[in-house]
Amino acid sequence: MHSFSEILDQLNAFGKEQSFPKAPAELYEPCDYILSLGGKRLRPALALMAAELVGGDPGLALHPAWAVELFHNFSLIHDDIMDAAPLRRGQPTVHMRWDLTTGILSGDVMLIYAYQHLAQTPKQEVLPQLLEVFNRVAIGVCEGQQLDINFEKRAEVSLEEYLYMIELKTAVLLGGALEMGALAAGSTAQDAALLYDFGRLAGIAFQIQDDLLDTYGDPGTFGKQVGGDILQNKKTFLVLKTLEIASETDASALRQLLNPATQQEPESKIAAVRSLFDKYQVPALVQTEKARFEQKAFEALAAVSAPDSRKEVLRSMVAELLHRQK
């Protein structure tokens, strides 16, 4: 098995060869721009790792992997428009650097190119399966984004609803990348489905870890403002768990703290919300929930009919991500 860094090198070399047309520049320059902003390219790398894990050549998954990368970046362009976000990875977002119309259209054409890459998969006999997975996952991501928008307007959201939202918005694309990579290399449907479950469950754990880090991360290593979710009044796993178990008085106090109409100093707001989390030992409860998804994920990986030696690079890389501090 290749190391994660070797897989990334292969993927990046392939990506350099996949240039967009030069004209019209207003359409294609934003596509090159968003791809140049330095993302981790975790999702397409997972596709290549899955191909090798099931005994195939990672090269068989390069076109499907790039389809995943294009879809992911298309969704980022449109998410930034919906969120009115000024920055992406520390740089101006596409709609801020160009304009709103350009952002919409450039995102659209990236999605079309994603399908073009799917169509170029070397094993043409698996193309119908790849299309089925890609479409299922893409629809799920859109549904997850809509649920996230809906939750911003709702006073009450259950933990079950939140978990379903992050499964769709974040986790299914990780699972889908693994499933597509395996299918592209000739995997059995059973092993591909197990790898999908591994990625989906690990993706949920990943988002729970992200919620924890946003409030309890080390400011020196986290890479962004600790407490940002609190300042944005987000209904994170920590908030929803606290509302589920807190007294009526404390639950009311938390709702008031996270009410956008409440005027508060940022640091005092973060401290007050964290105090309520700590009172009910919510960080430990959330860690337990994260560990439950992590365990299920690795159980799915263990059930894949491939030698354990082939699974180790993927297992260790995902384990590192789930215990990251930034």
Protein Blocks (a to p, Z undefined) as FASTA:
>chain_A
ZZfklmmmmmmmmmmmmccdfbdfklmmmmmmmmmnopaklmmmmmmmmmmmnopafklm
mmmmmmmmmmmmmmmmmmmmmnopabgghiacfklmmmmklmmmmmmmmmmmmmmmmmmp
fblmlmmmmmmmmmmmmmmmmmmmmmmmmmmmpmbdcfklmmmmmmmmmmmmmmmmmmmm
mmmnopafklmmmmmmmmmmmmmmmmmmmmmmmmmmcfklnopaehklmmnopacfklmm
mmmmmcfklmmmmmmmmpmklccdfklmmmmmmmmmmmnommmmmmmmmmmmmmmmmmmm
mmpccdfklmmmmmmmmmmmmmccZZ
